[in-house]
Amino acid sequence: MNQSIIGTLTFAYPGNLDLKTGGYGYDRRILAELDASGWTINRLALGEGFPAPLLQTRREAEDKLSALPDDALVIIDGLAFGIMGDWASKEADRLTIVALVHHPLALETGLNADEHDRLLRLEKRALAFCRHVIVTSPNTRRELIAHYTVAEDKITIALPGTDPAPCATGNGTLAHIVSIGSLIPRKGHDILIASLKEVGDLPWQATIVGSKRLAPQTAMALEDLIHTSNLGDRIRLVGEIEDTSKILSKAHIFALASRYEGYGMVFAEALSYGLPIVACKAGAIPEVVPAGAGHLVPIDDTEAFASALRALLESPTLRKKMAAAAREASRGLPGWADSAQIISKRLETLR
């Protein structure tokens, strides 16, 4: 049961809150914990297509937000808020606007220089009209201070929570490599597949979990890459799944070649299962994955990524050592109630 009511807030989000992505997963879990702790939360859907929605969609989203009563406390997911500077400039004195920034829009992979600069400029303007900003990692906090002129005392870090998990036991003697991340360019699945081809002389199987709907052309290109690499019988693209616990519990290695992560919730999840990790030195990943728990290599370096995989595939002893380090590191990760409490305390000061 809920405790006494703390306050009322509106949580405004783009797209489908039920999508199985790290960002939406963070939103869902934080909202559930805030609900349980005594906040009354109104969930406000802003529509599809952000951060590049149709003009009508953006106007409708702004109208919904402008319909909120005076002094309303509203948290807006950064995927939408980053382009809403004009709206925020008109409503900042009337509403208590809090931005939730998973990672800056301009750091999405695949943007050309003009797109990067435009998104940086738009988000910088929007953030200027926030009462406060919630971020999911120290790395994102540093980005906002350095490149978006957000004041240090205006930012609260609320790391994603991690649920306790049993130690992964693998799936038989054949090494099972698991990767979890939407099939979008930023997740670097092309590097993973190319690296797996490089270690094709070793015995392994791989499962890649992630939505194919967010970037259909990327998903098709990855399927083609698997086919042309003659790895169709060794790599499974299973799409989006409801519960990843069964796959993680049957893994030997977790590998994801992300080109940027604002935090990287899935890496924390892999740690909780005691999985050795192969990843890139990208964004906040080095803050999540300690050196002893895996290999972190340069971004887009297929040779280095393949070498890290080979080291783990060839040495069960190394896998066991890194698995123990991963498990130990997971003990220091916060739970979802801890993260929500940080946000709740900050929100109480803004009312």
Summary of the structure (lengths in Angstrom):
residues: 351
radius of gyration: 20.7
end to end distance: 23.7
largest distance: 64.8
contacts: 1223
relative contact order: 0.13
helix: 45%
strand: 17%
